[in-house]
Amino acid sequence: MVSKSKIYKKCSPNGKIFLYLDKREYVTCNGVTDPIKGAVFISDIVNTLQGRRIYVQLKTTFRYGREEDESMGITFKKEIILDRVQMFCEGNKTDDNLTRMQNVLSTKFGDAVAPFTLNFPKLAPNSIIICDDEDEDPTKRTMGVFYEVRVHVAEYQDDYKGRKGSSTSMGIRKTQFTETKQLICPKDTCSKLFICSAGSISLEASLEKEIFTHGEEIPVHVSIQNDSIRTIKEVKVFVYQFIDMKMLNMKYSNKVYSGTFEGEGCPILPGYSFHAVHQAKPLSQSTIIVRGVCLDAALSKEVDETNLASSSISCTGDKNDILGIVVDYVIKVKVVCGGLGGAIMVDIPIKLVHPKPDTDMMMALLRAKEIISAKRKKFAGQDSVIQIDGSLDIEDNNQ
């Protein structure tokens, strides 16, 4: 059976410059990020060059406001070039570690193709979408951290944009997953003793580990000893998303999950104890999307692949080193007392990360999304997808 893989292709408006990538998602694991390997093909290389320069660059955009609100030269975005390589020049080094896609294109087009490699810096943040409001079209979200690979023709070395007709770009996504076996910790416990004139209430909440993947159930163990004269009406579990926008020095939080212990010993009468486990499962598809909720950036508008933004994990161990947007999660357990007893609350920090690709956890996440949400509408005019097989035949469907 002949194996097939995908090539993503984008063409410039003048039809002369083509950008090829073999994947559009790049993963960071334990501080190491996949390099971006692609190729540039020029259909009319002699007339296109003529003393000009061809550059391919990795650009990140941090947009923290809507483009339609910009006026009088004020912009709500910051753009940074993270890596840049000049193509078709004598200074290019030959890369002996070419991918299958790069070898296929070099064989087919010869000297008109130039393979390239771009690298993410160690402190590059993950791709993140910031939701504007609950009525926003999911396919048109523009605020957050985005990456793209861009090819353009430059007249001089410091030309970072080039002309629109002779340039093309393709959006990519940077994600992060963690080997959870290396990060499972002893049972994480938080307890609180509330003492008043009515007596005392002891609340203890614990987790079996610190790291959870998207779509995985989070068992929250709760133990309560009610030695007061008040009745505990209900016990609630929340998951909060905390956002730290480093470039703006702004922090806020969103509730992304809520649940209650129902029919499990509640209400808790004076002198009684309570022991139960609540299975929390925060997913973007089941979360009420409000302004400011952060999601992982999606590449496809045809398949619902959106997750809540993954926790930010710094390879240096210090989150202050991370640029862009830092995301954290906390589980809150709240005990609500009757009368004027008020409430008691404990917090346990957790980390939500991507499942490792091609694992049972990833398949379980995809199934959970299919159950909760319907597929998005098909889209047109996006990046072409080319099928290649072992015979090196390429179906060019973007010309």
C-alpha positions as CSV (number, residue, x, y, z in Angstrom):
1,M,0.0,0.0,0.0
2,V,1.4,3.4,-1.0
3,S,1.8,5.8,1.9
4,K,0.5,9.3,1.4
5,S,1.2,12.6,3.3
6,K,0.1,16.2,2.9
7,I,1.8,19.2,1.6
8,Y,0.4,22.7,2.3
9,K,0.9,25.2,-0.5
10,K,0.4,28.9,-0.9
11,C,1.0,31.0,-4.0
12,S,1.7,34.7,-4.3
13,P,-0.9,36.9,-6.2
14,N,1.4,37.2,-9.2
15,G,1.6,33.4,-9.5
16,K,5.4,33.3,-9.4
17,I,6.3,32.4,-5.8
18,F,5.1,29.3,-4.0
19,L,5.5,28.4,-0.3
20,Y,5.4,24.8,0.8
21,L,5.1,23.3,4.3
22,D,4.7,19.7,5.3
23,K,2.8,20.6,8.5
24,R,1.3,23.6,10.1
25,E,1.4,22.7,13.8
26,Y,4.7,22.8,15.7
27,V,5.0,21.3,19.2
28,T,7.1,22.3,22.2
29,C,7.9,19.4,24.5
30,N,10.2,19.7,27.5
31,G,11.7,22.9,26.2
32,V,12.4,21.6,22.6
33,T,10.3,22.9,19.7
34,D,10.0,21.3,16.2
35,P,11.9,23.3,13.6
36,I,9.9,24.7,10.6
37,K,11.1,22.9,7.4
38,G,9.7,24.0,4.1
39,A,10.6,25.0,0.6
40,V,10.2,28.0,-1.8
41,F,9.6,27.5,-5.5
42,I,9.9,30.3,-8.1
43,S,8.3,29.5,-11.4
44,D,10.2,32.3,-13.3
45,I,13.4,32.4,-11.3
46,V,15.5,34.3,-13.8
47,N,13.1,37.3,-14.3
48,T,12.0,37.3,-10.6
49,L,15.5,37.6,-9.1
50,Q,17.4,40.1,-11.3
51,G,19.4,41.4,-8.4
52,R,16.5,41.2,-5.9
53,R,16.5,39.2,-2.7
54,I,14.1,36.4,-1.6
55,Y,13.5,36.1,2.1
56,V,11.5,33.7,4.2
57,Q,10.7,34.7,7.7
58,L,8.9,33.6,10.8
59,K,6.6,36.4,12.1
60,T,4.5,36.5,15.3
61,T,1.7,39.0,15.8
62,F,0.3,39.9,19.2
63,R,-3.1,41.7,18.7
64,Y,-4.8,43.0,21.8
65,G,-7.6,45.1,20.2
66,R,-9.9,45.0,17.2
67,E,-8.6,46.3,13.9
68,E,-11.8,48.2,13.2
69,D,-11.2,50.2,16.4
70,E,-7.8,51.5,15.2
71,S,-7.7,55.2,14.2
72,M,-5.4,58.2,13.8
73,G,-2.3,56.0,13.6
74,I,-3.1,54.0,16.8
75,T,-2.7,50.3,16.4
76,F,-3.5,47.5,18.8
77,K,-0.9,45.0,17.7
78,K,2.8,44.2,17.9
79,E,4.7,42.3,15.2
80,I,8.1,40.6,15.7
81,I,10.3,38.8,13.2
82,L,11.6,35.7,15.1
83,D,13.7,34.2,12.4
84,R,14.7,35.1,8.8
85,V,16.6,33.4,6.0
86,Q,17.7,34.6,2.6
87,M,17.0,32.2,-0.2
88,F,18.7,31.5,-3.6
89,C,22.0,33.1,-2.5
90,E,25.6,31.9,-2.4
91,G,25.7,32.1,1.4
92,N,23.0,29.4,1.9
93,K,24.4,26.3,3.5
94,T,23.4,22.9,2.1
95,D,21.2,21.1,4.6
96,D,21.9,17.3,4.7
97,N,18.9,16.7,6.9
98,L,16.1,17.4,4.3
99,T,12.6,16.2,4.9
100,R,10.7,13.9,2.5
101,M,8.7,16.9,1.2
102,Q,11.9,18.9,0.5
103,N,13.5,16.0,-1.4
104,V,10.3,15.5,-3.4
105,L,10.1,19.2,-4.5
106,S,13.9,19.3,-5.2
107,T,13.6,16.3,-7.4
108,K,10.6,17.7,-9.3
109,F,11.6,21.4,-9.8
110,G,15.5,21.3,-9.5
111,D,17.3,24.6,-8.9
112,A,14.0,26.5,-8.9
113,V,13.4,25.2,-5.3
114,A,15.2,26.2,-2.2
115,P,14.6,24.3,1.1
116,F,14.7,26.3,4.3
117,T,14.6,25.8,8.1
118,L,13.3,28.3,10.6
119,N,13.4,28.0,14.4
120,F,11.3,29.3,17.2
121,P,13.1,31.0,20.1
122,K,13.0,29.2,23.4
123,L,10.7,31.8,25.0
124,A,8.1,32.0,22.2
125,P,4.5,31.8,23.6
126,N,1.9,29.4,22.3
127,S,-0.7,30.4,19.7
128,I,-3.7,31.8,21.5
129,I,-7.0,33.3,20.5
130,I,-8.7,35.9,22.7
131,C,-12.5,35.9,22.4
132,D,-14.1,39.3,21.9
133,D,-17.7,38.3,23.0
134,E,-20.1,35.4,23.0
135,D,-21.7,36.4,19.7
136,E,-18.4,36.6,17.8
137,D,-18.0,34.5,14.7
138,P,-15.4,31.8,15.7
139,T,-13.9,31.9,12.2
140,K,-13.1,35.6,12.4
141,R,-11.3,35.9,15.8
142,T,-8.3,38.2,15.3
143,M,-7.1,39.0,18.8
144,G,-4.3,36.9,20.5
145,V,-0.9,35.5,19.5
146,F,-0.5,34.3,15.9
147,Y,2.4,32.9,13.8
148,E,2.9,32.9,10.1
149,V,5.7,31.9,7.7
150,R,6.1,34.6,5.0
151,V,8.0,34.7,1.7
152,H,8.6,38.0,-0.1
153,V,10.8,39.6,-2.7
154,A,13.0,42.5,-1.3
155,E,14.8,45.2,-3.1
156,Y,17.3,45.6,-0.3
157,Q,18.4,43.8,2.9
158,D,16.2,45.8,5.4
159,D,13.0,45.4,3.4
160,Y,10.9,43.2,5.6
161,K,7.6,43.5,3.8
162,G,8.2,43.6,0.0
163,R,5.4,44.1,-2.5
164,K,2.0,42.5,-1.9
165,G,1.9,40.9,-5.3
166,S,5.2,39.1,-4.9
167,S,4.8,37.8,-1.4
168,T,2.8,35.1,0.3
169,S,2.3,33.8,3.8
170,M,0.8,30.8,5.6
171,G,-0.5,30.7,9.1
172,I,0.9,28.1,11.5
173,R,0.3,27.1,15.1
174,K,2.7,26.6,18.0
175,T,1.4,24.3,20.7
176,Q,2.8,22.6,23.8
177,F,2.4,19.3,25.5
178,T,4.2,17.8,28.4
179,E,5.3,14.2,29.2
180,T,2.8,13.8,32.1
181,K,4.6,10.7,33.4
182,Q,7.5,13.0,34.3
183,L,5.3,15.6,36.0
184,I,3.0,13.5,38.1
185,C,3.4,14.7,41.6
186,P,2.2,13.4,45.0
187,K,-1.4,14.1,45.9
188,D,-1.9,17.9,45.7
189,T,-4.0,18.9,48.7
190,C,-5.4,22.1,50.0
191,S,-7.3,22.4,53.3
192,K,-9.0,25.1,55.3
193,L,-10.5,25.3,58.7
194,F,-13.2,27.9,59.3
195,I,-13.9,28.7,62.9
196,C,-16.7,31.0,64.1
197,S,-19.1,31.4,67.0
198,A,-21.3,28.7,65.4
199,G,-18.6,26.1,65.5
200,S,-16.0,24.9,62.9
201,I,-16.1,23.6,59.4
202,S,-13.1,21.7,58.0
203,L,-12.7,21.6,54.2
204,E,-10.1,19.6,52.3
205,A,-9.8,19.3,48.5
206,S,-7.1,17.2,46.7
207,L,-6.0,16.1,43.3
208,E,-4.1,12.9,42.3
209,K,-1.7,14.8,40.0
210,E,-0.9,18.3,38.8
211,I,-0.9,17.9,35.0
212,F,-4.1,17.1,33.0
213,T,-4.7,17.0,29.3
214,H,-7.6,18.6,27.4
215,G,-10.6,16.3,27.4
216,E,-9.4,14.4,30.5
217,E,-11.6,14.2,33.5
218,I,-10.2,15.8,36.6
219,P,-11.2,13.9,39.8
220,V,-11.6,16.4,42.6
221,H,-11.6,14.7,46.0
222,V,-13.5,16.7,48.6
223,S,-13.8,16.0,52.4
224,I,-15.8,18.1,54.8
225,Q,-16.3,17.9,58.5
226,N,-19.2,20.0,59.7
227,D,-18.8,20.6,63.4
228,S,-20.9,23.8,63.3
229,I,-24.5,24.4,64.0
230,R,-25.1,25.5,60.4
231,T,-26.2,23.4,57.5
232,I,-24.0,23.3,54.4
233,K,-26.4,23.8,51.5
234,E,-24.2,22.9,48.6
235,V,-20.6,22.2,47.5
236,K,-19.5,23.7,44.2
237,V,-16.4,23.1,42.0
238,F,-15.1,25.7,39.6
239,V,-12.2,25.9,37.1
240,Y,-10.8,29.4,36.5
241,Q,-8.5,30.6,33.7
242,F,-6.1,33.3,34.8
243,I,-4.6,35.5,32.0
244,D,-1.4,37.6,32.3
245,M,-0.9,39.8,29.2
246,K,2.8,40.6,29.6
247,M,3.1,43.2,27.0
248,L,0.2,45.2,28.5
249,N,0.9,44.4,32.2
250,M,-2.8,43.4,32.5
251,K,-4.3,40.5,34.4
252,Y,-7.8,39.0,34.6
253,S,-9.6,35.7,35.0
254,N,-12.5,33.8,33.5
255,K,-14.7,30.9,34.8
256,V,-14.4,28.1,32.3
257,Y,-16.2,25.3,34.3
258,S,-18.7,25.0,37.1
259,G,-20.3,21.9,38.7
260,T,-22.0,20.9,42.0
261,F,-22.2,17.8,44.2
262,E,-25.8,16.9,43.8
263,G,-27.5,14.0,45.6
264,E,-24.1,13.0,47.2
265,G,-24.8,13.7,50.8
266,C,-25.8,17.4,50.4
267,P,-27.1,19.2,52.3
268,I,-24.6,18.4,55.1
269,L,-26.3,18.7,58.5
270,P,-24.5,19.8,61.7
271,G,-22.2,17.0,63.1
272,Y,-22.0,15.1,59.8
273,S,-19.1,14.6,57.4
274,F,-18.9,14.5,53.6
275,H,-16.6,12.6,51.3
276,A,-17.0,12.6,47.5
277,V,-15.3,12.9,44.2
278,H,-16.4,15.3,41.4
279,Q,-15.3,14.7,37.8
280,A,-14.6,18.1,36.3
281,K,-14.1,18.2,32.6
282,P,-13.4,21.7,31.2
283,L,-13.7,21.9,27.4
284,S,-14.1,25.0,25.2
285,Q,-17.1,23.3,23.5
286,S,-19.0,23.2,26.8
287,T,-17.8,26.5,28.1
288,I,-20.0,29.6,27.9
289,I,-17.7,31.8,25.8
290,V,-17.4,35.3,27.4
291,R,-15.2,38.3,26.5
292,G,-11.6,37.6,27.3
293,V,-11.6,33.7,27.3
294,C,-8.4,32.4,25.7
295,L,-8.4,29.5,23.4
296,D,-5.7,27.7,21.5
297,A,-5.5,29.1,18.0
298,A,-7.2,26.8,15.4
299,L,-6.0,26.2,11.8
300,S,-9.1,24.6,10.3
301,K,-12.5,26.2,10.0
302,E,-14.0,22.9,8.8
303,V,-13.2,20.7,11.9
304,D,-13.8,22.0,15.4
305,E,-10.3,21.6,16.9
306,T,-10.4,24.5,19.4
307,N,-9.2,23.9,23.0
308,L,-9.1,26.1,26.0
309,A,-5.7,27.8,25.9
310,S,-3.0,25.4,27.3
311,S,-1.2,26.3,30.5
312,S,2.0,28.3,29.9
313,I,5.1,26.2,30.9
314,S,8.4,28.0,30.7
315,C,11.5,26.0,29.8
316,T,13.5,28.1,32.3
317,G,11.0,27.4,35.1
318,D,10.2,31.2,35.5
319,K,6.9,32.3,33.9
320,N,8.1,35.9,33.8
321,D,10.4,34.9,31.0
322,I,7.5,34.0,28.7
323,L,6.5,36.7,26.3
324,G,3.0,37.5,25.0
325,I,0.2,35.8,27.1
326,V,0.7,33.6,30.1
327,V,-2.2,31.2,31.0
328,D,-2.8,29.5,34.3
329,Y,-5.6,27.4,35.7
330,V,-6.9,27.0,39.3
331,I,-9.6,24.6,40.7
332,K,-11.8,26.3,43.3
333,V,-13.9,24.3,45.7
334,K,-16.6,26.4,47.4
335,V,-18.8,25.4,50.4
336,V,-22.0,27.4,50.8
337,C,-23.5,27.5,54.3
338,G,-27.1,28.2,55.1
339,G,-28.4,31.4,56.8
340,L,-25.7,34.0,57.2
341,G,-22.9,31.4,57.4
342,G,-21.3,32.7,54.1
343,A,-19.0,30.5,52.2
344,I,-15.6,28.8,52.4
345,M,-13.3,28.3,49.4
346,V,-10.0,26.6,48.7
347,D,-7.8,26.8,45.5
348,I,-5.6,24.2,43.9
349,P,-3.5,25.2,40.8
350,I,-3.4,22.8,37.9
351,K,-2.0,22.6,34.4
352,L,-4.0,21.9,31.3
353,V,-1.9,20.8,28.3
354,H,-2.3,19.2,24.9
355,P,-2.4,15.4,24.7
356,K,0.6,13.9,22.8
357,P,-0.3,13.5,19.1
358,D,-1.3,10.1,17.9
359,T,-2.2,8.8,21.4
360,D,-5.3,7.4,23.0
361,M,-5.7,10.7,25.0
362,M,-5.8,12.6,21.7
363,M,-8.4,10.3,20.2
364,A,-10.5,10.6,23.4
365,L,-10.3,14.4,23.1
366,L,-11.4,14.3,19.5
367,R,-14.4,12.1,20.3
368,A,-15.4,14.3,23.2
369,K,-15.5,17.3,20.9
370,E,-17.6,15.5,18.3
371,I,-20.1,14.6,20.9
372,I,-20.4,18.2,22.3
373,S,-20.3,20.3,19.2
374,A,-21.2,20.0,15.5
375,K,-18.7,20.5,12.7
376,R,-18.1,24.0,11.5
377,K,-19.1,25.1,8.1
378,K,-16.9,24.3,5.2
379,F,-14.7,27.1,4.0
380,A,-13.2,28.0,0.7
381,G,-10.2,30.0,-0.5
382,Q,-7.9,28.7,2.2
383,D,-4.5,27.1,1.9
384,S,-4.3,24.3,-0.7
385,V,-3.6,20.7,0.4
386,I,-1.7,18.5,-1.9
387,Q,-1.5,14.7,-1.7
388,I,1.9,13.1,-2.4
389,D,2.7,9.4,-2.5
390,G,5.7,7.2,-2.8
391,S,6.0,7.7,-6.5
392,L,6.8,11.4,-6.0
393,D,3.8,12.5,-8.0
394,I,2.3,15.8,-6.9
395,E,-1.2,17.0,-7.8
396,D,-0.8,20.7,-8.3
397,N,-4.2,22.0,-7.5
398,N,-3.4,25.7,-6.8
399,Q,-2.6,26.8,-10.3
